[in-house]
Amino acid sequence: MTTHKRILAIDIGGTGLKAAIIDPKGKLLSDHLRIPTPHPCPPPLLIKSLVEMVAPLKSFDCISIGFPGVVKGTHVVTAPHFGTKIYAGFDLATKLAKRLGNKPVRLVNDADMQGLAVIRGRGLELVVTLGTGFGTALFRDGELMPHMEIAHMPAHHSKTFDDYLGDASRKSIGHAKWNKRVAKMLPYLFTLLHYDHLYIGGGNARRLKFKLPPHTTIVSNIAGLKGGAALWAGKAFKEQAKR
């Protein structure tokens, strides 16, 4: 069995594209690179932007990609922030692999990849990402559960969780009101799932100013890259790939 000692981890976000070389334990072996996400960002432009961004990162054995939407195998199923119509069915992993030396690639939802870096592997653990949108990932005793798009469930009147808690709303209503919204919605997630521990990440996690619920941890946004190591550890990806 080949050991992938140097992993190119890519975190695709609605606001920024990030990448770094990591080792099998998630430790960064290179600089952490970041560029703004183009808007609009059709598939060919996304591929071009990623290839240009990672050009300084030499010598890697495989690639891990976190994408903000539902994915299945190597393909995108939904892309709420980029446009599902133009991304549905797009073979992102294969297309990117061809541009990056035909290295093996594994693709997961971005919240799932972040969660793989921070969970403790005990009980029911929920990961929430507060970034351009609202992401979630759920794990049971360290096993990734089928991905749930809670982001697109109704949250308040006609607004989804994504609409209600996303970055556009924060900028529109201001930090104070946005904090009140997040504080209001977190108990709903506990009522829904009765998780044992909650992890909050994403670029806007640092903006939270209220007292967090019990058993809640704020995690670094860099976890979105570090979680790429788990995709090559065996069980985590094999379980996800069955779905």
ZAMARGU-4260 file (C-alpha; in steps of 0.2 Angstrom, whole numbers, plus 5000, padded with zeros to 4 digits):
<rodrens>
0) 5000/5000/5000 | 5007/5017/4995 | 5010/5029/5009 | 5005/5047/5004 | 5018/5057/5013
5) 5014/5074/5005 | 4996/5079/5002 | 4991/5094/4993 | 4975/5100/5003 | 4963/5112/4994
10) 4949/5121/5003 | 4937/5129/4990 | 4927/5143/4998 | 4914/5155/4992 | 4925/5170/4997
15) 4943/5162/4996 | 4953/5148/4989 | 4966/5140/5000 | 4979/5127/4998 | 4994/5120/5007
20) 5005/5104/5008 | 5002/5094/5023 | 5008/5077/5030 | 4998/5062/5035 | 4994/5069/5052
25) 4988/5086/5045 | 5004/5096/5049 | 5008/5110/5037 | 5023/5107/5027 | 5022/5122/5016
30) 5016/5140/5017 | 4997/5142/5018 | 4991/5150/5001 | 4975/5160/4999 | 4968/5170/4984
35) 4950/5177/4983 | 4937/5166/4974 | 4933/5174/4957 | 4915/5180/4955 | 4907/5173/4945
40) 4917/5157/4946 | 4912/5144/4932 | 4921/5127/4932 | 4934/5132/4919 | 4939/5147/4929
45) 4939/5138/4946 | 4951/5125/4939 | 4962/5139/4931 | 4963/5148/4948 | 4967/5133/4958
50) 4981/5127/4946 | 4988/5145/4946 | 4987/5146/4965 | 4996/5129/4969 | 5009/5132/4956
55) 5022/5136/4970 | 5018/5120/4980 | 5030/5107/4972 | 5031/5089/4975 | 5015/5081/4982
60) 5009/5063/4981 | 4990/5065/4981 | 4977/5079/4982 | 4962/5082/4995 | 4948/5094/4990
65) 4935/5102/5001 | 4920/5109/4991 | 4906/5120/4997 | 4891/5109/4991 | 4886/5091/4990
70) 4898/5080/4981 | 4898/5061/4976 | 4913/5052/4971 | 4923/5064/4960 | 4908/5074/4955
75) 4899/5090/4961 | 4881/5087/4964 | 4876/5105/4971 | 4886/5121/4971 | 4875/5134/4980
80) 4888/5148/4980 | 4894/5145/4962 | 4878/5140/4953 | 4872/5122/4954 | 4866/5123/4936
85) 4883/5125/4929 | 4892/5113/4942 | 4880/5099/4943 | 4888/5083/4937 | 4905/5092/4935
90) 4919/5080/4937 | 4930/5092/4948 | 4942/5079/4955 | 4946/5071/4938 | 4948/5088/4929
95) 4959/5095/4942 | 4970/5079/4943 | 4973/5081/4924 | 4980/5098/4927 | 4991/5093/4942
100) 5001/5079/4936 | 4987/5065/4937 | 4989/5063/4955 | 4976/5053/4964 | 4962/5065/4971
105) 4949/5063/4984 | 4934/5075/4985 | 4922/5079/5000 | 4911/5093/5006 | 4921/5107/5014
110) 4913/5106/5031 | 4916/5087/5031 | 4934/5090/5028 | 4936/5103/5042 | 4927/5091/5054
115) 4939/5077/5050 | 4953/5088/5057 | 4945/5093/5074 | 4933/5079/5080 | 4939/5068/5095
120) 4930/5053/5088 | 4919/5050/5103 | 4900/5051/5103 | 4890/5062/5091 | 4900/5077/5085
125) 4893/5092/5075 | 4904/5104/5065 | 4897/5120/5060 | 4906/5132/5048 | 4901/5151/5047
130) 4909/5158/5032 | 4901/5164/5015 | 4887/5152/5020 | 4882/5140/5033 | 4890/5122/5033
135) 4888/5107/5044 | 4896/5090/5046 | 4890/5076/5058 | 4901/5062/5065 | 4897/5047/5076
140) 4911/5039/5085 | 4923/5047/5072 | 4913/5040/5057 | 4907/5053/5045 | 4888/5052/5043
145) 4879/5055/5027 | 4880/5073/5022 | 4865/5084/5027 | 4862/5101/5019 | 4855/5109/5034
150) 4861/5126/5026 | 4846/5125/5014 | 4833/5121/5026 | 4821/5135/5032 | 4827/5144/5047
155) 4816/5160/5048 | 4801/5164/5037 | 4807/5162/5019 | 4826/5162/5024 | 4836/5147/5024
160) 4851/5144/5037 | 4862/5150/5023 | 4852/5166/5020 | 4850/5169/5038 | 4867/5166/5045
165) 4878/5168/5029 | 4891/5182/5027 | 4879/5193/5016 | 4867/5194/5030 | 4881/5198/5043
170) 4887/5213/5032 | 4869/5218/5029 | 4863/5218/5047 | 4879/5221/5056 | 4889/5211/5069
175) 4877/5213/5084 | 4861/5207/5075 | 4871/5193/5066 | 4877/5187/5083 | 4860/5187/5090
180) 4854/5177/5075 | 4868/5164/5078 | 4864/5163/5096 | 4846/5160/5093 | 4849/5146/5080
185) 4862/5135/5089 | 4849/5128/5102 | 4839/5123/5087 | 4853/5112/5081 | 4855/5104/5098
190) 4836/5100/5098 | 4837/5093/5081 | 4853/5082/5084 | 4856/5081/5103 | 4875/5081/5099
195) 4888/5078/5112 | 4900/5091/5106 | 4899/5106/5094 | 4914/5113/5084 | 4912/5130/5076
200) 4924/5135/5062 | 4924/5146/5046 | 4930/5163/5044 | 4916/5171/5054 | 4918/5160/5070
205) 4930/5173/5077 | 4916/5186/5076 | 4905/5177/5089 | 4904/5188/5104 | 4890/5179/5115
210) 4892/5165/5128 | 4893/5149/5119 | 4882/5134/5123 | 4890/5120/5134 | 4902/5108/5125
215) 4906/5120/5111 | 4923/5123/5104 | 4929/5137/5092 | 4941/5129/5079 | 4954/5137/5068
220) 4949/5140/5050 | 4965/5131/5044 | 4957/5115/5049 | 4948/5115/5032 | 4965/5111/5025
225) 4972/5100/5039 | 4957/5088/5037 | 4963/5083/5020 | 4975/5071/5028 | 4961/5060/5035
230) 4955/5057/5017 | 4970/5046/5014 | 4969/5038/5031 | 4957/5024/5026 | 4941/5023/5035
235) 4935/5041/5034 | 4935/5042/5015 | 4929/5024/5012 | 4914/5026/5023 | 4910/5043/5014
240) 4913/5036/4997 | 4899/5023/4999 | 4886/5036/5000
</rodrens>
